[in-house]
């Protein structure tokens, strides 16, 4: 397991999970911004990584949203949950 810091966040990934085209270590340089290898390709994952992942949250509504989304994830990929995030927001009246 390797850790790297990106914008004050820590990304833990197995070296075996890194694509062969990635930079050494768990981070890739993408458009002048370091990004974990899991946050490429899917625009929702990229936006989540760049704007939300690993950032401290103190707002109760946002914490509740993530609690619901984490519970819904059971057995699903986080990408699937992010793609359904707007539907969850509608169903829970904006959390």
N, C-alpha and C positions, 0 to 999 in steps of 0.2 A: 504494500500500500504506500502510495506517495502523496504528499500534500504540497500544494502550491498556493500562494496567496495572489488573488486577483482583486483589485479594487477593495482591499480590506476584507475579502472573503476567502475562505479556504475550500479548495476543491480536492477531494480524495478520490483517486481512481487507481485501479490496478494497471500496472504497466502493460499487461497483456491486453487490456481493453483499448489501448491507443491504436489508432489506425497507423499504417506504415508511413503515411505522408505527414504525420503530425510532427511538431517540434519536439525536441527531447523533453521529457517530462510530461506532466498531464495537461499542459496548457498549449494552445495554438494561438498564433498571432493572426488575427483576422481583422482586416481593415483598420490597422493601427490600434486594435484593442485586444488584449489578451482574453481568450475565451476557452473554457473547458471543452474537451473533445466531445462531450455529450450534447453540447449546445451548438450544433451546426446543422444546416439543412432546413429544418422545420422553422418557419418564421416565428411561431408562437414560442418555441423553445429558446430561440435566440433572444427574443424580446424579454422573456421571463428571466433568462440568465443575466442579461445586461441591466435590467431595471429592478428586479425583485429578489432574485436568488441570493441568499446569504446576507441580506440586508436586515438590520434590526427593525422589528415592528412593535409598536406600542399602542396602536389603535385597536380597540376591542372588536370593531366590525371586521377589520382585515384579519385579525387573529381568528375570529369565528369562521370567516370564509375559508382560511387555510385549514382549519380543523375539519370542516365539512368536506373540502376537496381531498384532503389526505384520507379521510374515511372512505370516500367514494373510490379512491384509487385501488383499494384492495384487489390485487390480481391484474390490474390494468396498468398500462404505461402512463407516466406523467404527461406525455404528449397527448394521449387520448383525453385526459382530464382537462388539460389546457384548451383543447379544441372544443370541449363542452362547457367551458367556464361561463360563457354568456348565458347559456341555458340555465345553469345553476343560479346565476345572479337573478334571472327573471323568476325562477321558481321560489327563491328565498327573498324576493322583493328587495334585492340589492344588499342582502345580509344586514 
